[in-house]
Amino acid sequence: MRFLLRMTFWLGVILVLLPSVGSQPAPKMQVGDAVSAARATVTDMRQFCERQPDACFIGSQTAVAIGQRAQAGAKILYEFLNERFGPTQTGAVGAANPSESGAATPLPPRRPTQHTLAPEDLAPAWHGPQPRRETRGDRPA
């Protein structure tokens, strides 16, 4: 159902933004008319809670409930991803400060170095033929 609502919304946005191809010309709007309509809408929105206090109260409760649900969902997602992809021991989040508890935080195990080649391994295995050195006296003029 949510997919259908999203699809309908985006289809509506696309249809509004498409240029009109019909024979009717688009009505010309004045900038002043658009600004005055926007001001009237903002003024009406400011006075809505004065006219309908119950609707504002229920709307604010709904917004708070949705925010709390989103926060709880984000926490569940974070914990799931942390268990799935996070390191096994971090001691970062939720752990007591090591200086307060007196225990030292263990360091991760040392990784072996990647520089394991010996100098003879670094030497090239094959050298091409050496260029011939000609002396000046041997060259024909």
C-alpha positions, -999 to +999 in steps of 0.1 A: +000+000+000+028+024+009+044+016-025+012+026-043+010+059-024+046+067-032+042+058-068+010+080-071+028+109-054+059+107-077+037+102-108+017+133-098+050+153-094+062+141-128+028+150-145+029+185-130+064+191-142+059+179-177+054+206-203+019+209-217+016+197-253-021+205-258-035+234-279-045+254-248-018+279-238-009+279-202-024+308-182+000+336-175+005+342-138+018+374-124+046+372-098+026+395-074-004+371-075+018+341-066+034+360-037+001+372-023-013+336-026+017+323-007+013+350+020-024+341+024-015+304+027+011+311+054-013+333+073-040+307+071-016+280+084-007+302+114-043+306+123-052+270+118-044+260+154-065+289+167-095+276+147-089+239+153-071+233+186-081+197+187-066+189+153-033+207+163-032+187+196-038+154+179-014+163+151+014+171+176+008+139+195+010+120+162+042+137+152+057+128+186+046+092+183+060+089+148+093+105+159+096+080+188+088+051+165+114+063+140+140+066+168+132+031+181+134+017+145+168+034+140+181+020+172+170-015+163+186-011+128+218+002+144+220-027+168+213-052+141+240-037+118+264-035+147+259-071+155+261-082+119+290-061+106+306-045+136+338-056+154+334-082+180+350-061+208+352-024+208+346-011+243+334+022+228+297+025+232+280+016+264+313+006+282+324+023+313+353+047+312+385+026+317+400+053+339+370+052+363+368+014+366+406+009+368+406-016+340+427-010+309+411-014+275+427-044+257+444-036+224+435-055+192+459-083+182+489-071+162+486-077+125+516-093+108+537-070+087+531-070+049+568-064+041+580-100+041+602-101+010+639-108+014+664-086-006+671-114-030+633-117-037+633-080-046+662-084-071+650-089-107+652-125-119+663-118-155+686-092-170+683-087-207+714-089-229+740-063-221+745-036-247+777-039-267+802-012-261+820-002-291+852+018-290+857+047-312+885+030-331+863+001-341+835+021-357+837+027-394+835+063-404 
